Amino acid sequence: MTDTGTVAITVSVNGVAHTREVEPRLLLSDFLRHKLGLTGTHVGCEHGVCGACTVLLDGYSARSCLTLAVQVDGCTIETVESQGTQDALGPIQAAFRDHHALQCGYCTPGFIMTVADLLEHHPLENDEDIREALSGNICRCTGYQNIVAAVRELAKARGPLT
Amino acid sequence: MKDAGLSVEMRPKMVGSRVKRTEDPRLLSGTGQYVDDLHPAEMVHVAIVRSDQPHALIRDIRADAALDVPGLIGVYDFTDLEGEVSPAIPSSRMRNYYATPIWPLARGKVRFVGEAVVAVVATSRYAAEDAAGLIEIDYDPLPFASDPADAACHDAPLLHEEAGTNVIISREFQHGDIDEILHTAPVVVKGRFRMTRKSASAMECRSYLAQWDKRSRAITFHTSSNIPGIVRDVLSSSLGLPGHRLRVIAPEVGGSFGGKGSLYAEEILVCALARKLERPVKYVSDRLEELSSCSQAFDEWMDAQLAVDEQGHFLGLKADVIGDIGAYSIYPWTGALEPVQVISFMPGPYRVEHYHGRVRGVLTPKPATGPYRGVGRPSSTFAMERLVDMAARKLGMDPAEIRRRNLIRDEEFPYRTAPGIIWDKSAFQECLAAACDGADYTAMRAWQEEARAQGRWVGIGFASYAELTGIGSRIAVAPGMPINTGTETSTIRIDSTGAITADFGIASHGQGLETTLAQVVADELGCAFEDVRVRQGDSEVAPQSTGTYASRSAVLAGGAATKSSRVLKAKVLRAAAMLLDVSEEDLEANGGVIRSRSSNAVLTFREVADAVYNRMGAIPHDKREDLVSTETYDPYLGTACSSTHLCMVEVDLQTFGVTIHRYFVAEDCGRIINPMIVDGQVHGAVAQGVGAALLEEIHYGTDGQLQTGSFVDYLLPLASNMPDIGIAHVEAELPNNLGGFRGMGEGGTIGAPAAIANAISDALSPLGVEIETLPATPDRLFRLVTAKTQEISSQEGNKK
């Protein structure tokens, strides 16, 4: 810790290494949004309930509103911005668009990052399984049906977990 | 073009197609810009100290300790803004009404836990919250009545002394002689129905950013509002700034469902502080603030009775409603919006000759109630549809049959209801039939019988309703409200590059209106969908606007788009006719190409624009017209949207949790612009109805304290709570408005609480349990079942 009470951290975010001096209390969500300008990650409840702030931390989904920036020193973070661009949507983004799995779009980045984790680590064998897996993220617009449809298609394209 | 050989009439239309949304790429890639994503230079942050008292005088505010916090800019209470702002007054022509003034910060007295008292401004939100935590407020507590029935008593402590009462809204509708009918009817069913308080809970919390431009002495205000036009107009009065020095923009808005559809004190506050400090000022509410100071919903007690004859025909209805409207009358809708609609719509889509509806809106120390998806009708439909099922059960009649006998029939339209609402022709009966067919009602009953034989609690529930949507200037959205909500203006322009910009006053916050309105413009103008850019949610693009609410945008903005496109198309064709030296009647436009039927000569929209604007003399100077049109659409009356929901649920014998096994919606929303978006609206609205039915309840203790201050306590539906929803679209005769659209975004939330309450009551009917309070939580169901079981066993004991 420095004299000013800040801590130097180095974090890889979407493949780019960032070194910053941060207050120990700075939330990862605020670090991403306000220090790095990656505003795709959203904050919906500050309690870890809604999942809007979900990012990948060393490949697994994590609540950036419940994680301190100093905790991810030396770690790899991926946010929604890693998944594709407006001109070249990634497969999860494209499936969400095809299935109308978003309306206001606020919770969507958290869902996309959760699904990125699920596709790597979760069997997603049937709808019940998919709904259970998605139940850590809240969407107030879609009633989930079209998100489930998007994930069903992505899981089918992926095939069984190996 | 591959279909250039077809006549225009034969070509596929954009309206009616599953067009993917224009909004999606930016929202999916994290490039959308919500208010909190904006970071102008020199911006400062506000944290708000809120009241921890339900009703108290502010004796002293001590901020000394806060002043030493690094980064602090200032601490402000109401005295610091005196003379700089005037209050917003939610006026109305209603009789017996008191309009509570809305100030940016509490003035000497607080009226609910969560009311904004002190604003702390600092260079970061962290610093602002540090300082806010060091501010001490001394209160002199005042007595209060938290329960609306107590607050309505003549000796109750008054929240607003100037009103002289806590009952600031009272209204009655009387048609026929209901007391005589109730006295003589062969069957009367009744209940005391309770729709508890809810929170709209959009995933984006309310967010505001005001920027003061020193050069033009003007404010640009970004707000997560779905009524930026209304906010612009009221802030113009409150701040004393003309519209050309006050621009209100609702950029990406992360949902509203009504919660962001009223003026908030914090909106006045942030603008006043930006002007005072001459710096950009941002305030973003956190979830606790959202649950304790955003407008809340419903909260009615409804004593209702339905009289029927032996054949199940409805004879009369009586309803006495108390609405708990919280501590303020909300701007601009007033506290009457929600409770008055409960009695306006109580008879529903049925023939009800004799009706007496009475409502009182009562002030209590809670946040104001305001619009929430469905407004009034989730409550009224819950009460009425429960009565319908109770009557059917008493008569031994199938719930589908009793509805069939009472739903208004085709030959009766237009039908004037007892409270005076006119239903234009919509598929009332057909939706009931379509729900039974689509969900296979017969098979559902068979499945239920099998499950019951196994001792399971399985039930089936219906809900039929109609809603008034797309309301024009004849009817105020809220009773006696002086604001014009009945028109929508669209300006469409083709510029010198051939680009097409369509401007609207609506404010999309998840509905995909940039997509659907471009679909309408493409068809009506004959341009390519991809060439249309829709601008909305910005007070600068329309002289007057309100926003998106009350299921109005497809009907009103769709109508304005149609009118404006047609005028512009005529201009384009006049110019093209001169350029091609043919008659206008010989020309057709489609997909951005104008073709002469006789000569097959073609021109693109871009070529016409180039000729009009850039090529001097291409068009005779006295015939040249700018390719711009502005048209306003006013449907004058409104149109009906009708629906029947049908669901099957199971109550777990051990946990008393409710599982929805089947859910089906048949609805008539007129001509569909984008079926993908319409189905998405149904899914989402039903989910909110499921929340109201089973999970969501804002709860205040008798001490006036909020007990549901996070999403751990205020439960929203999750993917695991929701079934797949089947949908049948029934298109009756198209409504008599431009475009044939009916508004449909709210309906699911109207039908679902009633349908689920009926299904649970059906599941527990062997015990005689009738659901009268929502949400039907496991705790409530356990108590109801236990009470009935004890009642039954003590009766059996007596027999022995």
Interface residues (C-beta under 8 A of the other chain):
Chain A: E23 R25 L26 R33 H34 G37 L38 T39 G40 T41 H42 V43 G44 C45 E46 H47 V49 C50 A52 T79 V80 E81 Q83 G84 T85 Q86 D87 L89 Q93 F96 R97 D98 H100 L102 Q103 C104 G105 Y106 C107 T108 P109 I112 D127 I130 R131 E132 L134 S135 N137 I138 C139 R140 C141 T142 G143 Y144 Q145 N146 I147 V148
Chain B: K20 R21 E23 D24 P25 R26 L27 L28 S29 G30 T31 G32 Q33 Y34 D36 D37 H39 Y126 S201 A202 M203 E204 C205 E252 V253 G254 G255 F257 D286 R287 H509 G510 Q511 G512 M676 I677 D679 G680 V682 H683 G684 A685 V686 A687 Q688 S710 F711 V712 L716 P717 L718 A719 S720 M722 D724 I725 G748
